[in-house]
Amino acid sequence: MTDQSIPSQETREPWAEGPGADFPARRIKLTPAASIAPEPVIWAWEPEPGIGRIPAGALTLAAGREGTGKSSFGIWLAARLSRGQLPGTFEHQPRTVFYAAVEDSWSRTLVPRLMAAGADLERVYRVDVDDLLQGETMLSLPLDTGPLEAAIAEHQVAALIIDPLMSTLGQNTDAHRTQDVRRALEPVVRMAERTTALTLGIAHFNKTTGTDASQLISGSGAFKDLARAILAFAHDRETGEQVMTQTKNSLGKLDLPSLSYRIEGCDIPAAGGTANVGRLDFTGIAERSVEDTLSTTADPEGAQERNEAATWLTDYLTERGGEAPAGDIIKAAEKDGFAKHTIQRARNKARVTSQKSGFGKGWVWALNVTTPAQGDTKTTKNTPHRELSPSSSSLSPSPNRTPNVTTTVGQCAACGELMTLLDPGQTAHPGCTP
């Protein structure tokens, strides 16, 4: 059976009327499913085999409220792709990244952030458009999809990052109308499929309240419908906890663990001074999700209860030498009248870290007796997890490039804990025997 094209009188465009109307501009195209070969999903970010977070060749959204780190995540992603350090189809293959930023300054914000994240600046490109009438202007979708696709193919681009996505919609597009958004973004979705480039759109939450992160994305519901994956970001300003949760994963598993992260201040040398920017670092598996954070109420009684729980937790751990099994702590807290979710939130307020006690063993909570200075790259101990790999400073920078400012962290082959690598060949802490 072959493809069949059937004229459609109902879908004829107005300009098809008149002479030649017997040959409609639009036809129904039928393709038998038997002629379409199944293909596996290609994952741009696949922390473990079979566990993918961001697909290549599809639209992904990174969404959250202002100041939650979603733009910093875009920088983190670009840096790792430019170095070939993102687990997935591009791993060990440094690739080009296109970055279209509407709101931030490249010289004052984006380039310093990329430097702080350890990006190869030769592989990250600023994307603008030259208009014969307006001069240099920002990307407009879907108007610029054609030349953008040609550029992606020419430079073998691994990712297109648009920050924020809504600001690149054409001037005649109403971001709150489903048909308008679909008309603007469906060509982008098809472009991603043809080029297999990861397409990440940064999106904002609206001002409404709720716990469904996907429903909170500003604009039409078409944004979340067209995206194959959605990563939600949240920041509990009371406890300082920052969490990323996968709220949509149409091509893979949805029950993926939430990840905790932090934004570290970092000083970058600049002409005539220093630029202080934030750098996103993932720190481990989060015990709470974005939904948990969004559902938190800031009532005075709740705040008082968390203060009391933090004091109780500090005393409990101090009496036991600074650390104890998480399960024992929660049981003791519940016995003394503190709910599980209350003591979990108190953990952040009391500056208590969560870590694995060793391979095959449970979680341990420990008092964090030292506080890293701003810009310090030292991290607390967390569960070894492949997707937390930071950018490597072991790559030798060329003389014309600014050296990476991040450290290399690996897993000790002897004790299993995270460690700072002093040289590329190091496999264990100096005091451990592999």
Secondary structure as UniProt FT lines:
FT   STRAND          4..7
FT   TURN            10..11
FT   HELIX           14..16
FT   TURN            19..22
FT   STRAND          27..30
FT   HELIX           33..35
FT   STRAND          43..45
FT   TURN            49..50
FT   STRAND          54..55
FT   TURN            56..57
FT   STRAND          59..64
FT   TURN            66..67
FT   HELIX           70..83
FT   TURN            89..92
FT   STRAND          96..101
FT   HELIX           106..110
FT   HELIX           111..116
FT   TURN            117..118
FT   TURN            121..122
FT   STRAND          124..126
FT   STRAND          129..131
FT   TURN            132..134
FT   STRAND          135..137
FT   TURN            142..144
FT   HELIX           145..154
FT   TURN            155..156
FT   STRAND          157..163
FT   HELIX           166..168
FT   TURN            171..172
FT   TURN            175..176
FT   HELIX           178..195
FT   STRAND          198..205
FT   HELIX           213..216
FT   HELIX           222..226
FT   STRAND          229..235
FT   TURN            237..239
FT   STRAND          242..249
FT   TURN            250..251
FT   STRAND          259..270
FT   TURN            271..272
FT   STRAND          273..285
FT   HELIX           290..294
FT   HELIX           300..319
FT   TURN            320..322
FT   STRAND          323..325
FT   HELIX           326..335
FT   TURN            336..337
FT   HELIX           340..349
FT   TURN            350..351
FT   STRAND          352..356
FT   TURN            359..360
FT   STRAND          363..367
FT   TURN            374..375
FT   HELIX           386..388
FT   TURN            399..400
FT   STRAND          409..411
FT   TURN            413..415
FT   STRAND          418..420
FT   TURN            424..425
FT   TURN            430..431
//
